[in-house]
Amino acid sequence: MTKKFEIKKHDGPGRLTKKHNQLTPYAIDLNNYQVAKDTPTAYNVEREIAEYGVRKTLEQAEKENDAEIAVIHGSKYIDLRCQCAKKLEELGYESLIIANSDDLLLHPEDLIELIIKLRETIQTTTYLIFPFAEPSFIPLLTYLGIDAFNIETADYYSTLNVLMTPTKNYDLEVYKIYNFTPNGLKEYNRNSINLVLREVREHMKNNSLRNLVEERAVTSPQNTSALRILDKRYSDYLLKYTQLY
């Protein structure tokens, strides 16, 4: 049963919520949760393969007894993704991970459509988790309706000797900004993610999330394209939640 779920504020489609005493959007450590077993499929595969992945994922999720989080599969097929998410909800899952996140960030059109379709399909009380998002993408993703990001992203990039900042990632072999120990770089990257999430929450409270989204949108071509697609094709989705002054 969902406990004490509350939407405290909307800023565009982005939502500041509280559930299980946690204020979102927030960083989640997936190592502390039981994630249902799933059958991953690549992003750009034939539909039959994607359907197989969804079917097996749902079968595995149904057998779980203690899992709190499940994974939305369906590859590049948005209708399969929505079907998978809906079925997982029916099985009792209230937090869902979007699979193939790295591929989606390289396909802005698919990214925007998928998140919007999912948000319109699933329950308000269901949280969407977007793994391995660079900090510069977090404002846009939360603006779309993502609730959580995995903190292990910071650990992954630290093993690559990559420094994460709110606007850009730096390969420290090329940009010798700092000389970190492995643990020092991991801590720095975790702090960068948490800083951006703090920024997002404060901007939501002050009705200025859109300003932050536009500021960070210029940090990469994919980020810029995603915002342009959102504004051009999904204005109704944005206006539905935009406050009038």
N, C-alpha and C positions, 0 to 999 in steps of 0.2 A: 504493500500500500504506500502511496506517495505521502510523505510527511511534511507538513508545514511548508508547502511550496508557495512562494509569493513573487509576483513580478513587481518589483519595487519601482521600476521606471523604464520607459521606452525612450530611446533616442534614435529616431528612424526605426528600422527593423531590429536594431540592436537592443538587447534587453539586459537590464540589471536585475538579477533574480536572487532569491535566497531559497535554498533547499538543503535540508539536513544541516542547517546552521552554517552553510558555506555561501559566500557572496560571489556571484559570477559576473563576468567571465573570470576564470581562475586557471592556475596551472595545476594539473593533476599528475601525480606520480603513479603510473599504471602498475608499478611493481607492488604497490600496496593494495591492489584490487584483484579480484578473481575475474579474469576475462574469459568468456566462453570460447571454446575451441572453434576454429573456423577453417574453411577451405579457400585459401587465397587464389585468385586468378589475376593474370596480368591485365593491364588497362585496355590495351588494344588487341582484343581477341575476338574470335567468332562468337556469335550470340549463343550458340549451343554450349560452348565452354563456359561462358558467363552464367548461363542458366544452371549448369551443373554445379558451379561454385556456390550459387545461391541456395540451391536445393540441399547440398551437403552441409552448408553452413547452418541452415535452419534445422536440419536433422540433428546436428551436433549440439546446437544451442538448446534444443528441446530436452536433451538428455542431461544437461547440466543441473546440478542441485544447488550449488553455492555461488555460481557466477553472478556478478552484479552488472557486468558490462558485456555487450555483444558488438559484433562488427558488421557493418553494412557493406555487402558485396554487390556485384552487378556490373563490374568493369565500366565501360563507357556508356552503358545502356541505362538511361535515367529512369525509365519505367521499371526496370528490374531492381534498381536501387530503392525506389519507393516501395515496391512490393516487399522487398526484403525488410526494410525498416518497419513497415506496418505489421508484418508477421512477427518480427522480434518483439514489438510492443505487445502483441497479443499473447506472447509467451511470458510477459511480465518484465521485460527489460526496460529500464527507465533512462539508461545512458548508453549511447550508441556511438561507436567509432566509425568515421568515414574512411574506408580503405582507399588505397592508391592515391593518397594525398599529394605525393610528390609529382605524380603525373598530372593531377588536376591543376596544380599551380602552373604548369606549363601549357595548359589549355584553358585560358580565362573564360571563354564562352561556355565550356562545359562546367567549369567551376561555379560560375554564377547561376546557371540554370539548375544545376543539381541542388545547391544549398537552398535556393528558393523553393523548388519543388518539394524537397524534404520538409522544410519548415511548414509548408502548406498542407503536407500530408500527415505528419506525425502530431501527437498530442502536445499541447503547450507545456506540459510537465516533463516532457522527454528532453534530455540534454543531448546536444550534439558535440562530439569531441573531434577536433581536427588535429591529427598528429603531425609532427615534424614540420611545423610552420615556422619560417624565419620570422624574427620579431617585426620586420617591416611590413609583413602581411597581416599581422594580428589585428590592427585597427580595422582594416577592410573586412576581414573575416568575422569579427564580432559585429560590425555594422550590418552584415548580412544575416546574422542570427546564430553564429557559433557560440557555444557556452564555455568550452574548455579546451585547453591545449596541453599536451604532455610535456612535462619538465625534462623528460629523458632526451628531448631534442638537444638540450644544452650539453648533455653528456656525450652524445653522438658527435657533435661538431668539435668538442674538445679533443676527442681521440684523433680527429683529422688535423689538429693544430689550427683550428679556425676560431677566430675571435668574433663573437656575436655582439652587435650594437643595435640600437633601435632603428637605424636606417640602412645598415649594410653589414655583410659578413666579410671578414678579412682573413685571408690565408697568411698566417704569420711567417711562413717561409718566404713570402713575397713582400708583404708589408710588415716590417719588423717594428711594430708599434710597442709591444711589450715582450718581455722574456719570462713567460709564466712557467711554473711547474705544472704538471698535468692536473693536479688537484686545484691549483690556483686558477687555471683557465676554466675548469669545470664550474667552479664557484662564480667566476666572473660572468660566464654565459648564463648561468641560472639567474643571477641577479639582473641581467639584461632582460630576460623574459619577464621576470616579475615586475621590473620597472615599467615595461610597456603595458602590462596588464593593469598596473596601478594608474598609469596615464589614462588608459581606456575607461576605467571605472570612474575616475574623477571627471573626465570629459563628459561622460554620460550624466553624471550628477549635475553638471553645469550646462547641459544641452548643447555641447560643442563638439560632439564626437565627429560630426561631418567635417569640421575644420581639421581635426587630426587625420582623418581618412585622406583628405585632399593633400595634406602636407606629406604624408608617407607614400601617396600614390606615385609620386615622381621618382621614387627610389629604384624602380625597375620597369622595364617595358611591360612585363606581365601584370604588374600592379596597376600601371596606367591603363592598359587595355581593359582589365577587369572593371575598373570604375567607369570607363567610358561606355562599356557594354551595359553595365547596370543602369546608368542614367538614361541611355538611349532606348533600351528595350523594356525596362522594368520600372518605369516611373510610377505605375499604379501600386506596385509593391512598396516602394519607398513612401509614397504619399499616404498609404493606409495607416502608417505609424507616425508620420511626421506631425509634430505639434503645431497648432496654429497660435499666432501671437496677436 
